[in-house]
Amino acid sequence: MSEEQEGTMHIGELAERTGLSLRTIRHYGDVGLLPASGRTEGGFRLYSEADQQRLMRIKYLKPLGFSLEELSEVVELLELETLDDQQRERAQASLEHVQKERGKLAAYLQQADILAEQLRDQLNS
């Protein structure tokens, strides 16, 4: 492996580390969410630790109902060290979206807990 490839991983290792499929990772690359950091001489995609962190953010944001464009924007905001006024407004809107979706998920979990308890009671009767 050449020096420029040290600290990188192939898509299979990235998939294994993140629990996402090769197809999903390729799709995210194709739509610009996760471009490969490099390529091997044979043309295989190479990814860095930073790419893995970005992919994990995408993975955590995806179930919250963000579109691919919104995902890209939120991930980019999270990667910035400081925010200008416009970026702050977008970050605030994204935070409100996350909080709203979190509330929905919490309600679903509460309902699931109630149903699980009812099923346990049914099994024990």
N, C-alpha and C positions, 0 to 999 in steps of 0.2 A: 504494500500500500504506500503511495507517495506521501510526502510530508503534508501536502494540501488536503489529503484525505484523512489524516489523523484526527481522532475525535469525532468522526462522522459514522453514520450507520446506514445500512441499506434499508429499504422500505419494509422488509420482512421483520427486521429487528425493531423498527419503529412500531410496527403493527403489534408485535408481541409485547412491547413495553407499555403501550397505550390501551390495548384491548380493542382496537379498532381494526376493521378489515382493510386489506390491501386496496380493495375497490373504493372504499370510503376515502382513504388517504389519497389515492390517485385522483378521485373526483375533486377533493379539496384543492389539490394542486392544479387541476385543469381549470377550475373556476377562480383561481388566484388567491384562495384563502391560505394555502400552504405551499408556496413554490419550493421546490427542492433547493437546498443550499449549493448543490453542485451535482456533477455527473462524473461517473467513472469514465475511463477511456472507452469502455464498451457501451456507454450511454445510459447506464443504470443510475437512478436517482440516489443522491446521498443527502442525508439529513443530519443536522447538528442537535446538540442538547437544547439550544434555544428553539429549534423547530419542534422538538418534543414538548417543550413547555407551552409553546403556542398551540400545538395540537390538543393538549390537555385542556387549555382554556376553551378552545372550540368545543371540545367534547362536553364540558360542563355547561356551556352556554346553550348548546343546541336544544336540549329538552325544554328550555325556557321560552321557546316560541319565537326566537329571533329568525328573521330571514337570513339568507347567506350574506346579503349586502350589510345587514345590521350586525351580523356576527363579525364580519371583517372590520367594521367600524369600531365595535366595542373592543375587539382584540387589539386593534391599533391604539386606541385610547389607553388601554391597560399597559401598553409597552412604552408609552411616553413618560419621561421623567417629570415634566411640568406641562400644565395645560393652559392654553390661552382662553379668553372669555368664550369664544364659540365652542371650543372643545369642552369647556366646563358645562355649558348648556347641554351639549350632546351627552356628556357623562351623566349629568343629572337626570335626563330623560331615560337613559339606559338603566340607571339605578332604580328609578321609579318602576320601570318595566320589570326588573328583576324582583323587586319587592312585591309587586302585584302577583307575579307568577309564583313566587314563594308562598304567598298566602293561599293560593289555589292548591298548591301541592300539599301544604299543611292540612288543609281541609280534607283532601283526599286521604291522607294518612290517618287522620282522625276517624274518618268513615271506615277505613280498612280495619282499624283497631276495634271499632264497635262490631263490625261483621265477624272478625276473628274471634272475639269474645263470645258472640252469639253462637258461633259454630262450636267452640270449645264447650259451652254450656250444653248444646245439643248432644255432643258426643258423650258427655259425662252424665246425661240424664237416663 
